[in-house]
Amino acid sequence: MAGCKKCGAPLQEITCKYCGTRNDINLQEIHEYTLKHPETLRTCPTCNISLQTIDLKTGGAFLIERCHRCHGLFFDLNELQALIDLTVKHSYEIDYKKLYDNAQKVSLKEKVVYKKCPVCSKLMQRRNYEKSSGIIVDVCVKHGIWLDSGELKRIYEWVKAGGIHHSKEQEKAREKREARYEKERTERIKYDSKHLQRGSKNNSEINLFDIFDFFDFNL
């Protein structure tokens, strides 16, 4: 567990409960980084202040934006996936308990807030990361992904627990269900159409006999 950068006490939240110092535990525990530019033109959607550009040390330059106040992070399109591929070893063994525990960290009582994209200021979409992680991230389809403090670590934990593999299995199962449903629907339509045509033919024959019965052919 990370310690407070001021008093050294163990940290469970961003703000140290002993001395009140705000700590960047989101990156302290998983990444080293250096500040590249004090401010950018991009704005934090939570604090409404200019974001900083930092370089995550991944063996080469990897620049993202960060808020020095709330410690949120902004990734341009495809940057988050690239970072995960560079720094996290995917697990093909699914730890269902860890995945469940990770999903339980989402507070159902948390107020839903739609945040503005740091680039275009349009409201971002709230999406479940990889559809099944239980980690709700803010997405601008044109510019990138915003992660609140702590969410990057949760994504890492989810990947290490086999989350990517589990998500792909769920997607395959969903596609099979949809294919089976579509097949059953097509067969049902063919069956209904066949019986409708048979019913129409029978009705025509009945109507024909009704016409002949209407006339008296007994001379």
N, C-alpha and C positions, 0 to 999 in steps of 0.2 A: 504494500500500500504506500502511496506517495505521502511525503511529509510536507508540512507547511514551509514555504520558502523563508519565512521570517522566524517562526518559533520552533519548527521541527515537529510539531504535533501531527499525529496521523490524520489524514484528510479523508472524509467521506463525501464532502460536498465542496463546491468551489470556494465558499467562504469558510475560513477556519473558525470553528466554534470557540476556540480558546483566545485568539488574539484579534479575530475579525479581519485578517488579511485575505484578499481575494487571490486565489491561486489558479494557474492555468493547468489543472490536473488532466484536462482532456488531452493535452499533448505531452505533458511531463511524463506520463506513464508509458507512452507508446512511441514518441518521436523526439528527436532533437531538432531544433530549428534555429535559424538566424534571421534577424530583421533585415530586410533589404531596402524597403522604402517606408518612411514613417507614415505617409498618408497616400491614398489613391483617390481617384474620382468616384470610386464605388462606395456606397453607403450601407452601413449595418442596418438591416431591416428591423432589428430589435431596439437598438440604442439610438439610431438616427445620427450616427457620427461616421466620419471617414474610416474606411478599413485600412489596415496595414498590409503590405506585401511581405510574406515570409518565405524562406526557402527551407523546405523539409529536406533533411539530409538523407537521400536515398541512393547515394553513389554518383549522383549528378544533380544538376539544377532542377528543382521541382518547386515552382512558385505557385502559391495560392494566396487568397486574401483571408485576413483574420481580424476580428474585432478585439482590441486590447481591453475592452471593458467587460463584455459578456463572454468572450472567448469563442464566439461562433466562428464558423469557417465557411468560405465560399469556394466551390470548385467549378471551374469552367466545364463545358460539356466533355464527357469521357475522362476527365482528370481523376475523379474519384475511383473509377474502375481501374484506371492505370496505376494509381497508388496502391490499391489493394493487391493487384497482380504483382507489383514490385516488392511489397513488404510483408504480405501475409501468405502463409502456406495453406492452400485449400485442403480441407479434409474430406475424404470420401467415406469416412465412417461417421455416421450420424449419431450425435449425442442428443437424444430426444429430451433428456432432463435439462441440459443446458439451454437448448432451444426454447423449451417451455419457460424456464426461469428468466431468460432474456426477454421473452415476450411479456412476462408478468410485470416487468419494470415500467410498462406503459401505464400511466395513471388515467383511468377512465373518467375521473372527475376533473381532469385538466381542461381548462377552458380552451376551446378551439379558436385560434387566431390565424387569420390569413395574412402572410407577410409579403412585403413588396420586394421584388427582385432588386439586388444591389446595383444592377446595370441599367435596366429600363424602367424601374419603379412600378411595373405592373404587378398585380397580385399573383403570387405563385400558387401552384396547385399543391395540395397535401397528398402525398402518396406513400403507400406502404412499400418500403424499400424491398426490391425483388419480389414484391407481391405477397410474401408470406413471412417476412422477418418480424413483423410487429413493430418495426421502427418507422415512425412516420416522419418523413423528410419533406422539405419544401423545395419544389421543382419549378424552374422556369424552362420551358421546352426550348427556348431560343438561346439561353445563356448559361444555365448550369444549376447546381444543387447547393442549397444552404443547409448546413448542419448546426444545430444548437450544441452548446458545450456538452460533452459526454456522449454524443451520438456516434461520433467516429469510433470511439472505443467499443461501443455496443455493436456496431457493424463488424468490427474486427472479431469480437467474441463470437458473433453469430456465424461468421465465415469459418472460424477455427472449429466450431462445433458441427460443421458439415452443412451449414445453412444453404450454400449454393447448390450442393448435390440434392438436398432435400427439396429445395424449390423446383429444381428440374424434374424430380420425380413427381411432384404434385402437378406440374404443368403437363407432363405426359399423361397422368391419370385423368386430368381434366379434358385433354384432347380426345382420349379414348371414350370418355363419357359423352362428349359432344358428338363424336362420330357415331356412336351407338344410337344416340337419340335421333340423329339425322337419318340414319338408316331405318329406324323404326317409323319415323314420321313419313318417309318416302313410301315405305311398304303400306302404311295405313292409307295414304292418299291413293295409291294404286288400287287397293282393296275397295275403298269407298267408291272410286270412279267406276270400277268394274261392276259393282252391284248397282250403282246408279244407272248405268247403261242397260243392265239386265232388267231393272225395274221399269225403265222407259219403254223397252221392247214389249214387256208384258202388258203395260198400260195401253200401248197401241193396239195390241191384239184384242184386249177387252173392249176398247172403244169401237173397233171394227165390228165385233159381234153385237155390240149394243146398237149400232146403226141398222144392221140387218134385222135385229129383233124388233126394231121400231116399225118396220114395214110388215104388212101382212101378205105373205107370199102364198098363202093357201087360197087357190082359185076354186 
